[in-house]
Amino acid sequence: MWKFVIFAVAAFILWKMFAGDMKRRKEEAKKEQETLIAKGEMVKDPACGSYVSPDNSVRLREGDRTLHFCSYECRDKYLKQLESSKTKEG
């Protein structure tokens, strides 16, 4: 019986240690992303609003500016929105 109690307490302590470490890592990753956004090293996807690194993004040239997307799906969604807004105007 005591072995089971000791094992349960040890398992709980290990779980708390790993859970705390995971939480700390998530917070650090979020702070790092916020820093990159503030520095301008990450740009906002105009379709879904997520932030993406310009180096790893799907790009679309629109005139003299370049838009960055997180995926081809978001780029296609943006193009459909752009096309539908042009057909409504004309």
DOFIMI-245057 format. One record per atom (N, C-alpha, C): residue number from 0; residue in three letters; atom name; x, y, z. Coordinates in nm, 4 decimals. Example, Ala and Ser with C-alpha at 12.3 -4.5 7.8 and 13.67 -1.06 7.14 Angstrom:
residues 2
> 0	ALA	N	1.3190	-0.5690	0.7800
> 0	ALA	CA	1.2300	-0.4500	0.7800
> 0	ALA	C	1.3200	-0.3300	0.7800
> 1	SER	N	1.2850	-0.2250	0.7080
> 1	SER	CA	1.3670	-0.1060	0.7140
> 1	SER	C	1.2900	0.0030	0.7870
This chain:
residues 90
> 0	MET	N	0.0819	-0.1194	0.0000
> 0	MET	CA	0.0000	0.0000	0.0000
> 0	MET	C	0.0866	0.1264	0.0000
> 1	TRP	N	0.1936	0.1269	0.0822
> 1	TRP	CA	0.2810	0.2435	0.0887
> 1	TRP	C	0.3544	0.2660	-0.0427
> 2	LYS	N	0.3873	0.1591	-0.1101
> 2	LYS	CA	0.4549	0.1720	-0.2393
> 2	LYS	C	0.3662	0.2473	-0.3380
> 3	PHE	N	0.2378	0.2143	-0.3382
> 3	PHE	CA	0.1438	0.2813	-0.4279
> 3	PHE	C	0.1337	0.4307	-0.3952
> 4	VAL	N	0.1266	0.4654	-0.2682
> 4	VAL	CA	0.1168	0.6052	-0.2266
> 4	VAL	C	0.2429	0.6809	-0.2668
> 5	ILE	N	0.3578	0.6214	-0.2418
> 5	ILE	CA	0.4850	0.6856	-0.2784
> 5	ILE	C	0.4935	0.7036	-0.4300
> 6	PHE	N	0.4526	0.6020	-0.5047
> 6	PHE	CA	0.4539	0.6104	-0.6508
> 6	PHE	C	0.3587	0.7203	-0.6979
> 7	ALA	N	0.2401	0.7301	-0.6402
> 7	ALA	CA	0.1431	0.8319	-0.6802
> 7	ALA	C	0.1959	0.9726	-0.6505
> 8	VAL	N	0.2580	0.9912	-0.5354
> 8	VAL	CA	0.3130	1.1224	-0.4997
> 8	VAL	C	0.4272	1.1586	-0.5949
> 9	ALA	N	0.5142	1.0636	-0.6247
> 9	ALA	CA	0.6258	1.0884	-0.7164
> 9	ALA	C	0.5739	1.1221	-0.8563
> 10	ALA	N	0.4718	1.0500	-0.9019
> 10	ALA	CA	0.4140	1.0776	-1.0338
> 10	ALA	C	0.3530	1.2172	-1.0370
> 11	PHE	N	0.2833	1.2548	-0.9307
> 11	PHE	CA	0.2228	1.3881	-0.9238
> 11	PHE	C	0.3290	1.4970	-0.9280
> 12	ILE	N	0.4369	1.4786	-0.8544
> 12	ILE	CA	0.5449	1.5777	-0.8518
> 12	ILE	C	0.6089	1.5909	-0.9896
> 13	LEU	N	0.6342	1.4785	-1.0551
> 13	LEU	CA	0.6905	1.4837	-1.1903
> 13	LEU	C	0.5960	1.5535	-1.2874
> 14	TRP	N	0.4666	1.5227	-1.2771
> 14	TRP	CA	0.3687	1.5861	-1.3648
> 14	TRP	C	0.3669	1.7375	-1.3442
> 15	LYS	N	0.3710	1.7825	-1.2193
> 15	LYS	CA	0.3715	1.9257	-1.1907
> 15	LYS	C	0.4977	1.9935	-1.2462
> 16	MET	N	0.6103	1.9248	-1.2364
> 16	MET	CA	0.7350	1.9807	-1.2889
> 16	MET	C	0.7259	1.9979	-1.4400
> 17	PHE	N	0.6811	1.8960	-1.5103
> 17	PHE	CA	0.6717	1.9030	-1.6557
> 17	PHE	C	0.5644	2.0015	-1.6999
> 18	ALA	N	0.4522	2.0068	-1.6303
> 18	ALA	CA	0.3457	2.1010	-1.6657
> 18	ALA	C	0.3939	2.2451	-1.6488
> 19	GLY	N	0.4666	2.2725	-1.5421
> 19	GLY	CA	0.5208	2.4056	-1.5195
> 19	GLY	C	0.6228	2.4440	-1.6251
> 20	ASP	N	0.7049	2.3480	-1.6656
> 20	ASP	CA	0.8051	2.3735	-1.7685
> 20	ASP	C	0.7387	2.4027	-1.9024
> 21	MET	N	0.6351	2.3294	-1.9354
> 21	MET	CA	0.5634	2.3519	-2.0621
> 21	MET	C	0.4993	2.4906	-2.0617
> 22	LYS	N	0.4413	2.5297	-1.9496
> 22	LYS	CA	0.3775	2.6611	-1.9390
> 22	LYS	C	0.4809	2.7719	-1.9557
> 23	ARG	N	0.5964	2.7540	-1.8926
> 23	ARG	CA	0.7035	2.8536	-1.9037
> 23	ARG	C	0.7523	2.8654	-2.0478
> 24	ARG	N	0.7664	2.7538	-2.1160
> 24	ARG	CA	0.8111	2.7562	-2.2558
> 24	ARG	C	0.7101	2.8264	-2.3458
> 25	LYS	N	0.5808	2.8041	-2.3227
> 25	LYS	CA	0.4779	2.8715	-2.4023
> 25	LYS	C	0.4841	3.0223	-2.3805
> 26	GLU	N	0.5011	3.0640	-2.2553
> 26	GLU	CA	0.5092	3.2067	-2.2252
> 26	GLU	C	0.6315	3.2701	-2.2903
> 27	GLU	N	0.7447	3.2001	-2.2880
> 27	GLU	CA	0.8659	3.2517	-2.3512
> 27	GLU	C	0.8482	3.2623	-2.5021
> 28	ALA	N	0.7843	3.1636	-2.5637
> 28	ALA	CA	0.7617	3.1673	-2.7084
> 28	ALA	C	0.6692	3.2833	-2.7449
> 29	LYS	N	0.5686	3.3072	-2.6631
> 29	LYS	CA	0.4767	3.4179	-2.6891
> 29	LYS	C	0.5495	3.5517	-2.6775
> 30	LYS	N	0.6341	3.5661	-2.5749
> 30	LYS	CA	0.7106	3.6900	-2.5593
> 30	LYS	C	0.8058	3.7110	-2.6764
> 31	GLU	N	0.8680	3.6033	-2.7230
> 31	GLU	CA	0.9600	3.6138	-2.8363
> 31	GLU	C	0.8853	3.6569	-2.9622
> 32	GLN	N	0.7649	3.6016	-2.9841
> 32	GLN	CA	0.6857	3.6398	-3.1002
> 32	GLN	C	0.6447	3.7864	-3.0909
> 33	GLU	N	0.6051	3.8309	-2.9728
> 33	GLU	CA	0.5685	3.9712	-2.9551
> 33	GLU	C	0.6872	4.0634	-2.9828
> 34	THR	N	0.8068	4.0212	-2.9438
> 34	THR	CA	0.9273	4.0995	-2.9700
> 34	THR	C	0.9541	4.1088	-3.1193
> 35	LEU	N	0.9388	3.9963	-3.1900
> 35	LEU	CA	0.9606	3.9962	-3.3344
> 35	LEU	C	0.8579	4.0829	-3.4064
> 36	ILE	N	0.7341	4.0806	-3.3586
> 36	ILE	CA	0.6303	4.1647	-3.4183
> 36	ILE	C	0.6647	4.3113	-3.3976
> 37	ALA	N	0.7074	4.3463	-3.2768
> 37	ALA	CA	0.7420	4.4853	-3.2452
> 37	ALA	C	0.8609	4.5334	-3.3280
> 38	LYS	N	0.9560	4.4446	-3.3540
> 38	LYS	CA	1.0728	4.4814	-3.4341
> 38	LYS	C	1.0405	4.4897	-3.5824
> 39	GLY	N	0.9264	4.4361	-3.6220
> 39	GLY	CA	0.8899	4.4358	-3.7631
> 39	GLY	C	0.9436	4.3145	-3.8374
> 40	GLU	N	0.9904	4.2160	-3.7648
> 40	GLU	CA	1.0436	4.0955	-3.8278
> 40	GLU	C	0.9336	3.9948	-3.8603
> 41	MET	N	0.8121	4.0208	-3.8137
> 41	MET	CA	0.6975	3.9384	-3.8488
> 41	MET	C	0.5885	4.0323	-3.9002
> 42	VAL	N	0.5164	3.9845	-4.0010
> 42	VAL	CA	0.4123	4.0670	-4.0620
> 42	VAL	C	0.2779	3.9965	-4.0500
> 43	LYS	N	0.1714	4.0754	-4.0577
> 43	LYS	CA	0.0370	4.0224	-4.0398
> 43	LYS	C	-0.0192	3.9727	-4.1731
> 44	ASP	N	-0.0744	3.8533	-4.1708
> 44	ASP	CA	-0.1417	3.7952	-4.2855
> 44	ASP	C	-0.2728	3.8714	-4.3061
> 45	PRO	N	-0.2946	3.9326	-4.4246
> 45	PRO	CA	-0.4168	4.0112	-4.4441
> 45	PRO	C	-0.5439	3.9271	-4.4509
> 46	ALA	N	-0.5338	3.7981	-4.4739
> 46	ALA	CA	-0.6527	3.7135	-4.4858
> 46	ALA	C	-0.7004	3.6633	-4.3500
> 47	CYS	N	-0.6097	3.6064	-4.2709
> 47	CYS	CA	-0.6527	3.5445	-4.1445
> 47	CYS	C	-0.6069	3.6214	-4.0215
> 48	GLY	N	-0.5121	3.7119	-4.0368
> 48	GLY	CA	-0.4688	3.7936	-3.9241
> 48	GLY	C	-0.3564	3.7345	-3.8415
> 49	SER	N	-0.3071	3.6168	-3.8778
> 49	SER	CA	-0.1961	3.5592	-3.8024
> 49	SER	C	-0.0660	3.6278	-3.8434
> 50	TYR	N	0.0350	3.6152	-3.7599
> 50	TYR	CA	0.1646	3.6747	-3.7895
> 50	TYR	C	0.2583	3.5691	-3.8460
> 51	VAL	N	0.3348	3.6095	-3.9459
> 51	VAL	CA	0.4216	3.5161	-4.0163
> 51	VAL	C	0.5547	3.5847	-4.0463
> 52	SER	N	0.6596	3.5049	-4.0490
> 52	SER	CA	0.7910	3.5573	-4.0844
> 52	SER	C	0.7961	3.5818	-4.2355
> 53	PRO	N	0.8438	3.6977	-4.2787
> 53	PRO	CA	0.8509	3.7236	-4.4230
> 53	PRO	C	0.9392	3.6235	-4.4978
> 54	ASP	N	1.0357	3.5657	-4.4285
> 54	ASP	CA	1.1247	3.4696	-4.4927
> 54	ASP	C	1.0542	3.3380	-4.5253
> 55	ASN	N	0.9548	3.2996	-4.4447
> 55	ASN	CA	0.8882	3.1704	-4.4613
> 55	ASN	C	0.7433	3.1858	-4.5062
> 56	SER	N	0.7113	3.2946	-4.5708
> 56	SER	CA	0.5723	3.3202	-4.6058
> 56	SER	C	0.5455	3.2932	-4.7534
> 57	VAL	N	0.4184	3.2857	-4.7860
> 57	VAL	CA	0.3738	3.2793	-4.9248
> 57	VAL	C	0.3526	3.4247	-4.9663
> 58	ARG	N	0.4187	3.4663	-5.0728
> 58	ARG	CA	0.4176	3.6073	-5.1104
> 58	ARG	C	0.3257	3.6336	-5.2294
> 59	LEU	N	0.2758	3.7569	-5.2319
> 59	LEU	CA	0.1935	3.8028	-5.3442
> 59	LEU	C	0.2277	3.9484	-5.3684
> 60	ARG	N	0.2700	3.9776	-5.4908
> 60	ARG	CA	0.3009	4.1164	-5.5261
> 60	ARG	C	0.1741	4.1831	-5.5731
> 61	GLU	N	0.1473	4.2987	-5.5164
> 61	GLU	CA	0.0315	4.3779	-5.5539
> 61	GLU	C	0.0813	4.5193	-5.5795
> 62	GLY	N	0.1057	4.5479	-5.7058
> 62	GLY	CA	0.1636	4.6773	-5.7402
> 62	GLY	C	0.3071	4.6839	-5.6918
> 63	ASP	N	0.3376	4.7841	-5.6101
> 63	ASP	CA	0.4734	4.7989	-5.5587
> 63	ASP	C	0.4887	4.7459	-5.4164
> 64	ARG	N	0.3857	4.6823	-5.3635
> 64	ARG	CA	0.3965	4.6261	-5.2286
> 64	ARG	C	0.3862	4.4740	-5.2342
> 65	THR	N	0.4437	4.4099	-5.1358
> 65	THR	CA	0.4418	4.2646	-5.1259
> 65	THR	C	0.3603	4.2247	-5.0041
> 66	LEU	N	0.2638	4.1367	-5.0251
> 66	LEU	CA	0.1819	4.0853	-4.9160
> 66	LEU	C	0.2350	3.9486	-4.8762
> 67	HIS	N	0.2294	3.9191	-4.7482
> 67	HIS	CA	0.2789	3.7922	-4.6967
> 67	HIS	C	0.1635	3.7145	-4.6349
> 68	PHE	N	0.1543	3.5854	-4.6687
> 68	PHE	CA	0.0474	3.4988	-4.6192
> 68	PHE	C	0.1072	3.3781	-4.5488
> 69	CYS	N	0.0297	3.3227	-4.4553
> 69	CYS	CA	0.0786	3.2067	-4.3804
> 69	CYS	C	0.0649	3.0775	-4.4618
> 70	SER	N	-0.0253	3.0754	-4.5608
> 70	SER	CA	-0.0458	2.9537	-4.6400
> 70	SER	C	-0.1028	2.9907	-4.7762
> 71	TYR	N	-0.1031	2.8925	-4.8648
> 71	TYR	CA	-0.1621	2.9133	-4.9966
> 71	TYR	C	-0.3131	2.9307	-4.9863
> 72	GLU	N	-0.3740	2.8665	-4.8863
> 72	GLU	CA	-0.5182	2.8799	-4.8668
> 72	GLU	C	-0.5549	3.0244	-4.8332
> 73	CYS	N	-0.4770	3.0875	-4.7467
> 73	CYS	CA	-0.5032	3.2267	-4.7108
> 73	CYS	C	-0.4807	3.3189	-4.8307
> 74	ARG	N	-0.3792	3.2897	-4.9097
> 74	ARG	CA	-0.3544	3.3711	-5.0290
> 74	ARG	C	-0.4713	3.3597	-5.1259
> 75	ASP	N	-0.5192	3.2378	-5.1477
> 75	ASP	CA	-0.6328	3.2171	-5.2378
> 75	ASP	C	-0.7595	3.2835	-5.1849
> 76	LYS	N	-0.7793	3.2774	-5.0543
> 76	LYS	CA	-0.8940	3.3430	-4.9915
> 76	LYS	C	-0.8873	3.4936	-5.0151
> 77	TYR	N	-0.7688	3.5521	-4.9999
> 77	TYR	CA	-0.7501	3.6953	-5.0222
> 77	TYR	C	-0.7782	3.7303	-5.1677
> 78	LEU	N	-0.7283	3.6493	-5.2609
> 78	LEU	CA	-0.7510	3.6756	-5.4025
> 78	LEU	C	-0.8996	3.6673	-5.4373
> 79	LYS	N	-0.9723	3.5728	-5.3779
> 79	LYS	CA	-1.1162	3.5629	-5.4023
> 79	LYS	C	-1.1886	3.6852	-5.3488
> 80	GLN	N	-1.1483	3.7326	-5.2301
> 80	GLN	CA	-1.2093	3.8531	-5.1735
> 80	GLN	C	-1.1813	3.9745	-5.2617
> 81	LEU	N	-1.0592	3.9824	-5.3123
> 81	LEU	CA	-1.0203	4.0932	-5.3986
> 81	LEU	C	-1.0999	4.0890	-5.5280
> 82	GLU	N	-1.1151	3.9712	-5.5846
> 82	GLU	CA	-1.1903	3.9540	-5.7092
> 82	GLU	C	-1.3379	3.9881	-5.6906
> 83	SER	N	-1.3948	3.9446	-5.5804
> 83	SER	CA	-1.5369	3.9719	-5.5567
> 83	SER	C	-1.5608	4.1206	-5.5310
> 84	SER	N	-1.4672	4.1890	-5.4693
> 84	SER	CA	-1.4838	4.3325	-5.4468
> 84	SER	C	-1.4717	4.4104	-5.5790
> 85	LYS	N	-1.3898	4.3604	-5.6725
> 85	LYS	CA	-1.3771	4.4267	-5.8030
> 85	LYS	C	-1.5024	4.4056	-5.8866
> 86	THR	N	-1.5640	4.2876	-5.8784
> 86	THR	CA	-1.6853	4.2623	-5.9557
> 86	THR	C	-1.8031	4.3429	-5.9008
> 87	LYS	N	-1.8049	4.3689	-5.7714
> 87	LYS	CA	-1.9123	4.4491	-5.7124
> 87	LYS	C	-1.8998	4.5964	-5.7534
> 88	GLU	N	-1.7765	4.6426	-5.7690
> 88	GLU	CA	-1.7532	4.7818	-5.8081
> 88	GLU	C	-1.7893	4.8040	-5.9541
> 89	GLY	N	-1.7570	4.7074	-6.0359
> 89	GLY	CA	-1.7719	4.7262	-6.1809
> 89	GLY	C	-1.8919	4.6694	-6.2366
